[in-house]
């Protein structure tokens, strides 16, 4: 489990954004079952650079670069052999401690209602 929030600024780059979208769709079991037309069972799905290429039209170099940038930013988890990546719902829900650069301190004059 990550101890810090992912760096979402990496998603401002087109290659990283569409790679993340392809990865999110590929790694969701319900979406994958719908695409295949039948239930494939549970498990953990990963996407390779070739899978990103097929889904997005990116070159292999661009796909690999985007996947590695997403990994460095904390938005992608590599497979044990580091040839594929995945993400999960928890990726975007990691709590950020108050007062960190990712989350400005709460305004004391603002009402909490």
Backbone as XML, in Angstrom:
<?xml version="1.0"?>
<chain id="A" units="angstrom">
  <residue number="1" name="UNK">
    <atom name="N" x="0.840" y="-1.188" z="0.000"/>
    <atom name="CA" x="0.000" y="0.000" z="0.000"/>
    <atom name="C" x="0.879" y="1.244" z="0.000"/>
  </residue>
  <residue number="2" name="UNK">
    <atom name="N" x="0.463" y="2.241" z="-0.765"/>
    <atom name="CA" x="1.222" y="3.482" z="-0.851"/>
    <atom name="C" x="1.051" y="4.308" z="0.407"/>
  </residue>
  <residue number="3" name="UNK">
    <atom name="N" x="2.098" y="5.025" z="0.760"/>
    <atom name="CA" x="2.016" y="5.897" z="1.921"/>
    <atom name="C" x="1.722" y="7.334" z="1.529"/>
  </residue>
  <residue number="4" name="UNK">
    <atom name="N" x="1.768" y="7.628" z="0.238"/>
    <atom name="CA" x="1.476" y="8.987" z="-0.204"/>
    <atom name="C" x="0.531" y="8.948" z="-1.400"/>
  </residue>
  <residue number="5" name="UNK">
    <atom name="N" x="-0.104" y="10.068" z="-1.634"/>
    <atom name="CA" x="-1.059" y="10.163" z="-2.738"/>
    <atom name="C" x="-0.332" y="10.116" z="-4.074"/>
  </residue>
  <residue number="6" name="UNK">
    <atom name="N" x="-0.988" y="9.583" z="-5.089"/>
    <atom name="CA" x="-0.362" y="9.565" z="-6.419"/>
    <atom name="C" x="-0.244" y="10.977" z="-6.977"/>
  </residue>
  <residue number="7" name="UNK">
    <atom name="N" x="0.706" y="11.158" z="-7.874"/>
    <atom name="CA" x="0.928" y="12.447" z="-8.523"/>
    <atom name="C" x="0.036" y="12.517" z="-9.766"/>
  </residue>
  <residue number="8" name="UNK">
    <atom name="N" x="-1.120" y="13.131" z="-9.617"/>
    <atom name="CA" x="-2.090" y="13.195" z="-10.710"/>
    <atom name="C" x="-1.670" y="14.136" z="-11.831"/>
  </residue>
  <residue number="9" name="UNK">
    <atom name="N" x="-0.661" y="14.959" z="-11.597"/>
    <atom name="CA" x="-0.231" y="15.888" z="-12.649"/>
    <atom name="C" x="0.290" y="15.142" z="-13.879"/>
  </residue>
  <residue number="10" name="UNK">
    <atom name="N" x="0.696" y="13.898" z="-13.717"/>
    <atom name="CA" x="1.177" y="13.122" z="-14.860"/>
    <atom name="C" x="0.060" y="12.926" z="-15.892"/>
  </residue>
  <residue number="11" name="UNK">
    <atom name="N" x="-1.191" y="13.014" z="-15.449"/>
    <atom name="CA" x="-2.328" y="12.819" z="-16.354"/>
    <atom name="C" x="-2.582" y="14.023" z="-17.263"/>
  </residue>
  <residue number="12" name="UNK">
    <atom name="N" x="-1.815" y="15.084" z="-17.104"/>
    <atom name="CA" x="-1.970" y="16.220" z="-18.011"/>
    <atom name="C" x="-1.350" y="15.930" z="-19.376"/>
  </residue>
  <residue number="13" name="UNK">
    <atom name="N" x="-0.478" y="14.946" z="-19.430"/>
    <atom name="CA" x="0.104" y="14.533" z="-20.708"/>
    <atom name="C" x="-0.841" y="13.573" z="-21.421"/>
  </residue>
  <residue number="14" name="UNK">
    <atom name="N" x="-1.096" y="13.805" z="-22.704"/>
    <atom name="CA" x="-2.057" y="12.994" z="-23.454"/>
    <atom name="C" x="-1.717" y="11.509" z="-23.408"/>
  </residue>
  <residue number="15" name="UNK">
    <atom name="N" x="-0.462" y="11.138" z="-23.640"/>
    <atom name="CA" x="-0.092" y="9.723" z="-23.661"/>
    <atom name="C" x="-0.381" y="9.054" z="-22.325"/>
  </residue>
  <residue number="16" name="UNK">
    <atom name="N" x="-0.059" y="9.733" z="-21.232"/>
    <atom name="CA" x="-0.315" y="9.164" z="-19.909"/>
    <atom name="C" x="-1.810" y="9.084" z="-19.624"/>
  </residue>
  <residue number="17" name="UNK">
    <atom name="N" x="-2.558" y="10.090" z="-20.027"/>
    <atom name="CA" x="-3.994" y="10.096" z="-19.782"/>
    <atom name="C" x="-4.689" y="8.943" z="-20.502"/>
  </residue>
  <residue number="18" name="UNK">
    <atom name="N" x="-4.416" y="8.777" z="-21.791"/>
    <atom name="CA" x="-5.113" y="7.706" z="-22.516"/>
    <atom name="C" x="-4.577" y="6.329" z="-22.125"/>
  </residue>
  <residue number="19" name="UNK">
    <atom name="N" x="-3.321" y="6.254" z="-21.720"/>
    <atom name="CA" x="-2.788" y="4.983" z="-21.221"/>
    <atom name="C" x="-3.459" y="4.623" z="-19.906"/>
  </residue>
  <residue number="20" name="UNK">
    <atom name="N" x="-3.634" y="5.605" z="-19.028"/>
    <atom name="CA" x="-4.319" y="5.350" z="-17.758"/>
    <atom name="C" x="-5.760" y="4.908" z="-18.004"/>
  </residue>
  <residue number="21" name="UNK">
    <atom name="N" x="-6.437" y="5.556" z="-18.939"/>
    <atom name="CA" x="-7.821" y="5.180" z="-19.250"/>
    <atom name="C" x="-7.883" y="3.742" z="-19.772"/>
  </residue>
  <residue number="22" name="UNK">
    <atom name="N" x="-6.985" y="3.391" z="-20.679"/>
    <atom name="CA" x="-6.952" y="2.027" z="-21.217"/>
    <atom name="C" x="-6.662" y="1.022" z="-20.110"/>
  </residue>
  <residue number="23" name="UNK">
    <atom name="N" x="-5.744" y="1.353" z="-19.228"/>
    <atom name="CA" x="-5.385" y="0.468" z="-18.122"/>
    <atom name="C" x="-6.565" y="0.300" z="-17.164"/>
  </residue>
  <residue number="24" name="UNK">
    <atom name="N" x="-7.239" y="1.389" z="-16.847"/>
    <atom name="CA" x="-8.385" y="1.316" z="-15.933"/>
    <atom name="C" x="-9.480" y="0.426" z="-16.507"/>
  </residue>
  <residue number="25" name="UNK">
    <atom name="N" x="-9.757" y="0.555" z="-17.790"/>
    <atom name="CA" x="-10.786" y="-0.279" z="-18.417"/>
    <atom name="C" x="-10.354" y="-1.738" z="-18.487"/>
  </residue>
  <residue number="26" name="UNK">
    <atom name="N" x="-9.116" y="-1.981" z="-18.822"/>
    <atom name="CA" x="-8.605" y="-3.344" z="-18.940"/>
    <atom name="C" x="-8.590" y="-4.054" z="-17.591"/>
  </residue>
  <residue number="27" name="UNK">
    <atom name="N" x="-8.291" y="-3.333" z="-16.538"/>
    <atom name="CA" x="-8.124" y="-3.946" z="-15.226"/>
    <atom name="C" x="-9.426" y="-4.079" z="-14.450"/>
  </residue>
  <residue number="28" name="UNK">
    <atom name="N" x="-10.518" y="-3.605" z="-14.988"/>
    <atom name="CA" x="-11.819" y="-3.743" z="-14.332"/>
    <atom name="C" x="-12.478" y="-5.029" z="-14.827"/>
  </residue>
  <residue number="29" name="UNK">
    <atom name="N" x="-12.706" y="-5.970" z="-13.927"/>
    <atom name="CA" x="-13.250" y="-7.274" z="-14.319"/>
    <atom name="C" x="-14.617" y="-7.174" z="-14.988"/>
  </residue>
  <residue number="30" name="UNK">
    <atom name="N" x="-15.469" y="-6.275" z="-14.541"/>
    <atom name="CA" x="-16.796" y="-6.143" z="-15.128"/>
    <atom name="C" x="-16.710" y="-5.629" z="-16.556"/>
  </residue>
  <residue number="31" name="UNK">
    <atom name="N" x="-15.866" y="-4.657" z="-16.802"/>
    <atom name="CA" x="-15.684" y="-4.134" z="-18.161"/>
    <atom name="C" x="-15.126" y="-5.227" z="-19.057"/>
  </residue>
  <residue number="32" name="UNK">
    <atom name="N" x="-14.127" y="-5.939" z="-18.556"/>
    <atom name="CA" x="-13.513" y="-7.013" z="-19.352"/>
    <atom name="C" x="-14.531" y="-8.105" z="-19.682"/>
  </residue>
  <residue number="33" name="UNK">
    <atom name="N" x="-15.354" y="-8.488" z="-18.711"/>
    <atom name="CA" x="-16.397" y="-9.487" z="-18.969"/>
    <atom name="C" x="-17.367" y="-8.995" z="-20.040"/>
  </residue>
  <residue number="34" name="UNK">
    <atom name="N" x="-17.735" y="-7.718" z="-19.970"/>
    <atom name="CA" x="-18.648" y="-7.151" z="-20.962"/>
    <atom name="C" x="-18.019" y="-7.178" z="-22.359"/>
  </residue>
  <residue number="35" name="UNK">
    <atom name="N" x="-16.754" y="-6.796" z="-22.451"/>
    <atom name="CA" x="-16.074" y="-6.802" z="-23.751"/>
    <atom name="C" x="-16.000" y="-8.211" z="-24.341"/>
  </residue>
  <residue number="36" name="UNK">
    <atom name="N" x="-15.755" y="-9.202" z="-23.500"/>
    <atom name="CA" x="-15.614" y="-10.576" z="-23.979"/>
    <atom name="C" x="-16.973" y="-11.238" z="-24.222"/>
  </residue>
  <residue number="37" name="UNK">
    <atom name="N" x="-17.999" y="-10.750" z="-23.557"/>
    <atom name="CA" x="-19.331" y="-11.312" z="-23.743"/>
    <atom name="C" x="-19.659" y="-12.461" z="-22.806"/>
  </residue>
  <residue number="38" name="UNK">
    <atom name="N" x="-18.775" y="-12.738" z="-21.872"/>
    <atom name="CA" x="-19.032" y="-13.795" z="-20.891"/>
    <atom name="C" x="-18.184" y="-13.528" z="-19.653"/>
  </residue>
  <residue number="39" name="UNK">
    <atom name="N" x="-18.572" y="-14.184" z="-18.546"/>
    <atom name="CA" x="-17.866" y="-14.005" z="-17.276"/>
    <atom name="C" x="-16.554" y="-14.794" z="-17.307"/>
  </residue>
  <residue number="40" name="UNK">
    <atom name="N" x="-15.456" y="-14.109" z="-17.071"/>
    <atom name="CA" x="-14.144" y="-14.755" z="-17.099"/>
    <atom name="C" x="-13.642" y="-15.130" z="-15.718"/>
  </residue>
  <residue number="41" name="UNK">
    <atom name="N" x="-14.436" y="-14.905" z="-14.712"/>
    <atom name="CA" x="-13.980" y="-15.187" z="-13.360"/>
    <atom name="C" x="-13.266" y="-13.987" z="-12.779"/>
  </residue>
  <residue number="42" name="UNK">
    <atom name="N" x="-12.851" y="-14.129" z="-11.546"/>
    <atom name="CA" x="-12.154" y="-13.031" z="-10.869"/>
    <atom name="C" x="-10.710" y="-12.973" z="-11.297"/>
  </residue>
  <residue number="43" name="UNK">
    <atom name="N" x="-9.896" y="-12.514" z="-10.417"/>
    <atom name="CA" x="-8.478" y="-12.443" z="-10.719"/>
    <atom name="C" x="-8.012" y="-11.021" z="-10.906"/>
  </residue>
  <residue number="44" name="UNK">
    <atom name="N" x="-6.742" y="-10.892" z="-11.132"/>
    <atom name="CA" x="-6.118" y="-9.596" z="-11.315"/>
    <atom name="C" x="-5.689" y="-9.457" z="-12.760"/>
  </residue>
  <residue number="45" name="UNK">
    <atom name="N" x="-6.177" y="-8.428" z="-13.409"/>
    <atom name="CA" x="-5.835" y="-8.191" z="-14.814"/>
    <atom name="C" x="-4.757" y="-7.124" z="-14.911"/>
  </residue>
  <residue number="46" name="UNK">
    <atom name="N" x="-3.851" y="-7.338" z="-15.819"/>
    <atom name="CA" x="-2.780" y="-6.388" z="-16.106"/>
    <atom name="C" x="-2.835" y="-6.037" z="-17.583"/>
  </residue>
  <residue number="47" name="UNK">
    <atom name="N" x="-2.257" y="-4.901" z="-17.953"/>
    <atom name="CA" x="-2.149" y="-4.516" z="-19.355"/>
    <atom name="C" x="-0.673" y="-4.370" z="-19.707"/>
  </residue>
  <residue number="48" name="UNK">
    <atom name="N" x="-0.307" y="-4.849" z="-20.867"/>
    <atom name="CA" x="1.062" y="-4.739" z="-21.354"/>
    <atom name="C" x="1.184" y="-3.514" z="-22.255"/>
  </residue>
  <residue number="49" name="UNK">
    <atom name="N" x="2.396" y="-3.181" z="-22.628"/>
    <atom name="CA" x="2.604" y="-2.085" z="-23.576"/>
    <atom name="C" x="1.903" y="-2.416" z="-24.899"/>
  </residue>
  <residue number="50" name="UNK">
    <atom name="N" x="1.933" y="-3.683" z="-25.307"/>
    <atom name="CA" x="1.252" y="-4.084" z="-26.538"/>
    <atom name="C" x="-0.259" y="-3.868" z="-26.414"/>
  </residue>
  <residue number="51" name="UNK">
    <atom name="N" x="-0.822" y="-4.167" z="-25.253"/>
    <atom name="CA" x="-2.246" y="-3.927" z="-25.020"/>
    <atom name="C" x="-2.587" y="-2.449" z="-25.089"/>
  </residue>
  <residue number="52" name="UNK">
    <atom name="N" x="-1.712" y="-1.608" z="-24.537"/>
    <atom name="CA" x="-1.918" y="-0.156" z="-24.619"/>
    <atom name="C" x="-1.856" y="0.280" z="-26.084"/>
  </residue>
  <residue number="53" name="UNK">
    <atom name="N" x="-0.901" y="-0.273" z="-26.828"/>
    <atom name="CA" x="-0.774" y="0.059" z="-28.254"/>
    <atom name="C" x="-2.070" y="-0.274" z="-28.994"/>
  </residue>
  <residue number="54" name="UNK">
    <atom name="N" x="-2.595" y="-1.460" z="-28.736"/>
    <atom name="CA" x="-3.804" y="-1.913" z="-29.430"/>
    <atom name="C" x="-5.014" y="-1.048" z="-29.077"/>
  </residue>
  <residue number="55" name="UNK">
    <atom name="N" x="-5.132" y="-0.676" z="-27.833"/>
    <atom name="CA" x="-6.297" y="0.086" z="-27.386"/>
    <atom name="C" x="-6.224" y="1.573" z="-27.697"/>
  </residue>
  <residue number="56" name="UNK">
    <atom name="N" x="-5.007" y="2.111" z="-27.849"/>
    <atom name="CA" x="-4.871" y="3.564" z="-27.961"/>
    <atom name="C" x="-4.269" y="4.052" z="-29.272"/>
  </residue>
  <residue number="57" name="UNK">
    <atom name="N" x="-3.566" y="3.197" z="-29.970"/>
    <atom name="CA" x="-2.881" y="3.628" z="-31.186"/>
    <atom name="C" x="-1.518" y="4.251" z="-30.924"/>
  </residue>
  <residue number="58" name="UNK">
    <atom name="N" x="-1.069" y="4.261" z="-29.672"/>
    <atom name="CA" x="0.263" y="4.784" z="-29.359"/>
    <atom name="C" x="1.334" y="3.837" z="-29.900"/>
  </residue>
  <residue number="59" name="UNK">
    <atom name="N" x="2.505" y="4.365" z="-30.152"/>
    <atom name="CA" x="3.638" y="3.516" z="-30.532"/>
    <atom name="C" x="4.082" y="2.726" z="-29.297"/>
  </residue>
  <residue number="60" name="UNK">
    <atom name="N" x="4.853" y="1.678" z="-29.520"/>
    <atom name="CA" x="5.336" y="0.870" z="-28.400"/>
    <atom name="C" x="6.187" y="1.721" z="-27.456"/>
  </residue>
  <residue number="61" name="UNK">
    <atom name="N" x="7.047" y="2.552" z="-28.017"/>
    <atom name="CA" x="7.906" y="3.410" z="-27.196"/>
    <atom name="C" x="7.069" y="4.358" z="-26.339"/>
  </residue>
  <residue number="62" name="UNK">
    <atom name="N" x="6.059" y="4.982" z="-26.946"/>
    <atom name="CA" x="5.198" y="5.913" z="-26.209"/>
    <atom name="C" x="4.405" y="5.182" z="-25.126"/>
  </residue>
  <residue number="63" name="UNK">
    <atom name="N" x="3.903" y="3.987" z="-25.445"/>
    <atom name="CA" x="3.130" y="3.206" z="-24.477"/>
    <atom name="C" x="3.998" y="2.809" z="-23.284"/>
  </residue>
  <residue number="64" name="UNK">
    <atom name="N" x="5.197" y="2.309" z="-23.553"/>
    <atom name="CA" x="6.101" y="1.912" z="-22.470"/>
    <atom name="C" x="6.489" y="3.110" z="-21.613"/>
  </residue>
  <residue number="65" name="UNK">
    <atom name="N" x="6.773" y="4.229" z="-22.261"/>
    <atom name="CA" x="7.148" y="5.442" z="-21.530"/>
    <atom name="C" x="6.000" y="5.907" z="-20.640"/>
  </residue>
  <residue number="66" name="UNK">
    <atom name="N" x="4.786" y="5.909" z="-21.174"/>
    <atom name="CA" x="3.620" y="6.341" z="-20.389"/>
    <atom name="C" x="3.386" y="5.400" z="-19.208"/>
  </residue>
  <residue number="67" name="UNK">
    <atom name="N" x="3.501" y="4.090" z="-19.420"/>
    <atom name="CA" x="3.306" y="3.126" z="-18.330"/>
    <atom name="C" x="4.344" y="3.332" z="-17.225"/>
  </residue>
  <residue number="68" name="UNK">
    <atom name="N" x="5.567" y="3.570" z="-17.599"/>
    <atom name="CA" x="6.621" y="3.788" z="-16.595"/>
    <atom name="C" x="6.407" y="5.119" z="-15.851"/>
  </residue>
  <residue number="69" name="UNK">
    <atom name="N" x="5.956" y="6.139" z="-16.568"/>
    <atom name="CA" x="5.649" y="7.423" z="-15.909"/>
    <atom name="C" x="4.500" y="7.260" z="-14.928"/>
  </residue>
  <residue number="70" name="UNK">
    <atom name="N" x="3.471" y="6.489" z="-15.323"/>
    <atom name="CA" x="2.338" y="6.238" z="-14.430"/>
    <atom name="C" x="2.785" y="5.457" z="-13.193"/>
  </residue>
  <residue number="71" name="UNK">
    <atom name="N" x="3.686" y="4.509" z="-13.394"/>
    <atom name="CA" x="4.220" y="3.746" z="-12.263"/>
    <atom name="C" x="4.977" y="4.666" z="-11.300"/>
  </residue>
  <residue number="72" name="UNK">
    <atom name="N" x="5.838" y="5.503" z="-11.837"/>
    <atom name="CA" x="6.615" y="6.438" z="-11.016"/>
    <atom name="C" x="5.702" y="7.399" z="-10.256"/>
  </residue>
  <residue number="73" name="UNK">
    <atom name="N" x="4.599" y="7.789" z="-10.885"/>
    <atom name="CA" x="3.650" y="8.720" z="-10.262"/>
    <atom name="C" x="2.740" y="8.043" z="-9.244"/>
  </residue>
  <residue number="74" name="UNK">
    <atom name="N" x="2.802" y="6.721" z="-9.154"/>
    <atom name="CA" x="1.965" y="6.003" z="-8.188"/>
    <atom name="C" x="0.589" y="5.659" z="-8.713"/>
  </residue>
  <residue number="75" name="UNK">
    <atom name="N" x="0.385" y="5.737" z="-10.029"/>
    <atom name="CA" x="-0.922" y="5.435" z="-10.622"/>
    <atom name="C" x="-0.986" y="4.043" z="-11.244"/>
  </residue>
  <residue number="76" name="UNK">
    <atom name="N" x="0.131" y="3.361" z="-11.339"/>
    <atom name="CA" x="0.166" y="2.024" z="-11.921"/>
    <atom name="C" x="1.058" y="1.131" z="-11.069"/>
  </residue>
  <residue number="77" name="UNK">
    <atom name="N" x="0.636" y="-0.113" z="-10.929"/>
    <atom name="CA" x="1.413" y="-1.094" z="-10.174"/>
    <atom name="C" x="1.951" y="-2.122" z="-11.160"/>
  </residue>
  <residue number="78" name="UNK">
    <atom name="N" x="3.255" y="-2.395" z="-11.151"/>
    <atom name="CA" x="3.792" y="-3.371" z="-12.093"/>
    <atom name="C" x="3.494" y="-4.804" z="-11.653"/>
  </residue>
  <residue number="79" name="UNK">
    <atom name="N" x="3.412" y="-5.695" z="-12.629"/>
    <atom name="CA" x="3.309" y="-7.122" z="-12.343"/>
    <atom name="C" x="4.648" y="-7.573" z="-11.764"/>
  </residue>
  <residue number="80" name="UNK">
    <atom name="N" x="4.677" y="-8.726" z="-11.120"/>
    <atom name="CA" x="5.943" y="-9.192" z="-10.538"/>
    <atom name="C" x="7.105" y="-9.245" z="-11.535"/>
  </residue>
  <residue number="81" name="UNK">
    <atom name="N" x="6.821" y="-9.532" z="-12.807"/>
    <atom name="CA" x="7.899" y="-9.590" z="-13.804"/>
    <atom name="C" x="8.131" y="-8.242" z="-14.501"/>
  </residue>
  <residue number="82" name="UNK">
    <atom name="N" x="7.397" y="-7.223" z="-14.109"/>
    <atom name="CA" x="7.531" y="-5.855" z="-14.640"/>
    <atom name="C" x="7.303" y="-5.740" z="-16.143"/>
  </residue>
  <residue number="83" name="UNK">
    <atom name="N" x="6.476" y="-6.622" z="-16.705"/>
    <atom name="CA" x="6.159" y="-6.532" z="-18.135"/>
    <atom name="C" x="4.722" y="-6.090" z="-18.368"/>
  </residue>
  <residue number="84" name="UNK">
    <atom name="N" x="3.980" y="-5.875" z="-17.289"/>
    <atom name="CA" x="2.592" y="-5.451" z="-17.392"/>
    <atom name="C" x="2.268" y="-4.613" z="-16.154"/>
  </residue>
  <residue number="85" name="UNK">
    <atom name="N" x="1.183" y="-3.839" z="-16.257"/>
    <atom name="CA" x="0.810" y="-2.935" z="-15.172"/>
    <atom name="C" x="-0.684" y="-3.024" z="-14.928"/>
  </residue>
  <residue number="86" name="UNK">
    <atom name="N" x="-1.077" y="-2.562" z="-13.742"/>
    <atom name="CA" x="-2.493" y="-2.506" z="-13.391"/>
    <atom name="C" x="-2.738" y="-1.293" z="-12.513"/>
  </residue>
  <residue number="87" name="UNK">
    <atom name="N" x="-4.002" y="-0.984" z="-12.363"/>
    <atom name="CA" x="-4.413" y="0.043" z="-11.417"/>
    <atom name="C" x="-5.638" y="-0.503" z="-10.710"/>
  </residue>
  <residue number="88" name="UNK">
    <atom name="N" x="-6.103" y="0.187" z="-9.700"/>
    <atom name="CA" x="-7.281" y="-0.255" z="-8.968"/>
    <atom name="C" x="-8.038" y="0.964" z="-8.462"/>
  </residue>
  <residue number="89" name="UNK">
    <atom name="N" x="-9.232" y="0.718" z="-7.972"/>
    <atom name="CA" x="-10.045" y="1.825" z="-7.452"/>
    <atom name="C" x="-9.315" y="2.547" z="-6.331"/>
  </residue>
  <residue number="90" name="UNK">
    <atom name="N" x="-8.543" y="1.834" z="-5.552"/>
    <atom name="CA" x="-7.811" y="2.433" z="-4.450"/>
    <atom name="C" x="-6.747" y="3.419" z="-4.885"/>
  </residue>
  <residue number="91" name="UNK">
    <atom name="N" x="-6.337" y="3.338" z="-6.127"/>
    <atom name="CA" x="-5.295" y="4.230" z="-6.640"/>
    <atom name="C" x="-5.667" y="5.688" z="-6.460"/>
  </residue>
  <residue number="92" name="UNK">
    <atom name="N" x="-6.895" y="6.023" z="-6.739"/>
    <atom name="CA" x="-7.325" y="7.420" z="-6.678"/>
    <atom name="C" x="-7.969" y="7.793" z="-5.353"/>
  </residue>
  <residue number="93" name="UNK">
    <atom name="N" x="-8.038" y="6.865" z="-4.418"/>
    <atom name="CA" x="-8.691" y="7.157" z="-3.145"/>
    <atom name="C" x="-7.735" y="7.123" z="-1.965"/>
  </residue>
  <residue number="94" name="UNK">
    <atom name="N" x="-6.431" y="7.118" z="-2.222"/>
    <atom name="CA" x="-5.462" y="7.159" z="-1.129"/>
    <atom name="C" x="-5.616" y="8.482" z="-0.401"/>
  </residue>
  <residue number="95" name="UNK">
    <atom name="N" x="-5.890" y="8.443" z="0.903"/>
    <atom name="CA" x="-6.053" y="9.702" z="1.629"/>
    <atom name="C" x="-4.748" y="10.496" z="1.667"/>
  </residue>
  <residue number="96" name="UNK">
    <atom name="N" x="-4.891" y="11.792" z="1.564"/>
    <atom name="CA" x="-3.746" y="12.694" z="1.628"/>
    <atom name="C" x="-3.786" y="13.395" z="2.976"/>
  </residue>
  <residue number="97" name="UNK">
    <atom name="N" x="-2.703" y="13.309" z="3.750"/>
    <atom name="CA" x="-2.691" y="13.994" z="5.042"/>
    <atom name="C" x="-2.866" y="15.501" z="4.870"/>
  </residue>
  <residue number="98" name="UNK">
    <atom name="N" x="-3.609" y="16.121" z="5.773"/>
    <atom name="CA" x="-3.830" y="17.570" z="5.721"/>
    <atom name="C" x="-2.499" y="18.301" z="5.820"/>
  </residue>
  <residue number="99" name="UNK">
    <atom name="N" x="-2.389" y="19.388" z="5.068"/>
    <atom name="CA" x="-1.196" y="20.208" z="5.122"/>
    <atom name="C" x="-0.091" y="19.774" z="4.176"/>
  </residue>
  <residue number="100" name="UNK">
    <atom name="N" x="-0.298" y="18.708" z="3.401"/>
    <atom name="CA" x="0.717" y="18.303" z="2.428"/>
    <atom name="C" x="0.562" y="19.171" z="1.194"/>
  </residue>
  <residue number="101" name="UNK">
    <atom name="N" x="1.580" y="19.220" z="0.327"/>
    <atom name="CA" x="1.480" y="20.048" z="-0.879"/>
    <atom name="C" x="0.300" y="19.662" z="-1.763"/>
  </residue>
  <residue number="102" name="UNK">
    <atom name="N" x="-0.138" y="18.401" z="-1.720"/>
    <atom name="CA" x="-1.259" y="17.953" z="-2.536"/>
    <atom name="C" x="-2.604" y="18.464" z="-2.012"/>
  </residue>
  <residue number="103" name="UNK">
    <atom name="N" x="-2.638" y="18.836" z="-0.737"/>
    <atom name="CA" x="-3.884" y="19.286" z="-0.129"/>
    <atom name="C" x="-3.599" y="20.491" z="0.747"/>
  </residue>
  <residue number="104" name="UNK">
    <atom name="N" x="-4.090" y="21.662" z="0.343"/>
    <atom name="CA" x="-3.820" y="22.864" z="1.143"/>
    <atom name="C" x="-4.466" y="22.761" z="2.519"/>
  </residue>
  <residue number="105" name="UNK">
    <atom name="N" x="-3.908" y="23.450" z="3.508"/>
    <atom name="CA" x="-4.506" y="23.431" z="4.844"/>
    <atom name="C" x="-5.918" y="23.998" z="4.806"/>
  </residue>
  <residue number="106" name="UNK">
    <atom name="N" x="-6.752" y="23.485" z="5.663"/>
    <atom name="CA" x="-8.129" y="23.928" z="5.731"/>
    <atom name="C" x="-8.205" y="25.368" z="6.229"/>
  </residue>
  <residue number="107" name="UNK">
    <atom name="N" x="-9.060" y="26.166" z="5.600"/>
    <atom name="CA" x="-9.243" y="27.563" z="5.994"/>
    <atom name="C" x="-10.031" y="27.607" z="7.290"/>
  </residue>
  <residue number="108" name="UNK">
    <atom name="N" x="-9.425" y="28.168" z="8.325"/>
    <atom name="CA" x="-10.066" y="28.210" z="9.641"/>
    <atom name="C" x="-11.307" y="29.092" z="9.648"/>
  </residue>
  <residue number="109" name="UNK">
    <atom name="N" x="-11.409" y="30.059" z="8.701"/>
    <atom name="CA" x="-12.558" y="30.956" z="8.651"/>
    <atom name="C" x="-13.732" y="30.366" z="7.901"/>
  </residue>
  <residue number="110" name="UNK">
    <atom name="N" x="-13.518" y="29.268" z="7.213"/>
    <atom name="CA" x="-14.585" y="28.674" z="6.416"/>
    <atom name="C" x="-15.415" y="27.747" z="7.293"/>
  </residue>
  <residue number="111" name="UNK">
    <atom name="N" x="-16.715" y="27.780" z="7.117"/>
    <atom name="CA" x="-17.592" y="26.904" z="7.882"/>
    <atom name="C" x="-17.510" y="25.502" z="7.321"/>
  </residue>
  <residue number="112" name="UNK">
    <atom name="N" x="-17.668" y="24.489" z="8.165"/>
    <atom name="CA" x="-17.545" y="23.103" z="7.736"/>
    <atom name="C" x="-18.881" y="22.507" z="7.310"/>
  </residue>
  <residue number="113" name="UNK">
    <atom name="N" x="-19.922" y="23.299" z="7.175"/>
    <atom name="CA" x="-21.230" y="22.759" z="6.819"/>
    <atom name="C" x="-21.430" y="22.603" z="5.358"/>
  </residue>
</chain>
